[in-house]
């Protein structure tokens, strides 16, 4: 009887266990069916995500992440004490303005429209050079050199004969004859004028009636002799450059801008220029032009500033310090730049969810402002808290 009872009890227990196991299996299968795998992630690197099972870069099996287990990505849980020992610091995502002061170096250059080339329009010999030094300051109408030219001698003789002819025929009873003599004289004067012989020299030749062996070539511009290509006694030909005269009353400053600075800089913005002198006060200027090409060697774009230089203290080829105050980018999201991890092809930051949980988030970044602020174009919202230190740990 006892054996029968024990045998029945064992059978009953086994039946109950089988029923419970079967029920548990059904419940587990139902739970697994209800949970849908969102993606597969590496156990040691939650940012390594795949759509199918496989191996992580460290050789470990990828683990499934269910839709109910992740909000927008894989989360990491860290004990508060551990987070403190790691030195985890956070900062909020701020919505506001990003401003930037661009500090760069500039090179002083000539004002291009005020650079002039002086040449002779007739061949001859330079018998006297009045301006014989590079850097010498000249004024418009100042004598540059004296030239002997057989063509000029012939033109002077024609002028004298035309003047004598007019004097002889001015009292003629035939007005047409006097007018013809006048036109001949005007043509002789114009010929010398087209060869850059001044009106004063022409008047002197008419007054004295004497041919001048040498005629003076005067400066048509005011400025500094930046180049001199002629020497006394040289034979010169028409069109050959003799001097280069540059007006330094205004100068240009070429400031180098890196490509990352271009979104901030616009024509008309305020700038300050400081000369490399002790105690030199900054001078104000404005950005007048942005060149539409990149320097192949320096990978920079030139920004042009223009300055008045009446005291000639700004010298071409001099280096200066330039600071440009750019317009702020308004109403943008930004975080400290150290919050973003750059892997080369993507940028990631960690969002603090609270209670020791952190979520890696792929973001798209924009421009970098002053004080390390980095614009976030997409990936986070204003008010979210991000990790700014110990991300790698």
Buried (B, 14 or more C-beta within 10 A) or exposed (E): EEEEEEEEEEEEEEEEEEEEEEEEEEEEEEEEEEEEBBBBBBEEBBBBBEEEEEEBEEEEEBEEBEEEEBEEBBBEEBEEEEBEEBEBEBBEBBEBBBBBEBEBEBBBBBBEEBBBBBBBEBBBBBBBBBBBEEEBBBEEEBBBBBBBBEEBBEBBEBBBBBBBBBEEBEEEEEEEEBEBBBEBBEEBBEBBEEBBBBEEBBEEBBEEEEBBEBBBBBBEBBBBBBBBBBEEEBEBEEEBBBBBBBBBBBBBBBBBBEEEBBEBBEEEBEBBBBBEEEEEEBBEBEBBEBEEEBEEEEEBBBBBBBBEBEEEEBEBEBEBBBBBBBBBBEEBBBBBBBBBBEEEEEBBBBBBBEEBEBBBBBBEBBBBBEEEBBBBEEBBEEEBBBBBBBBEE
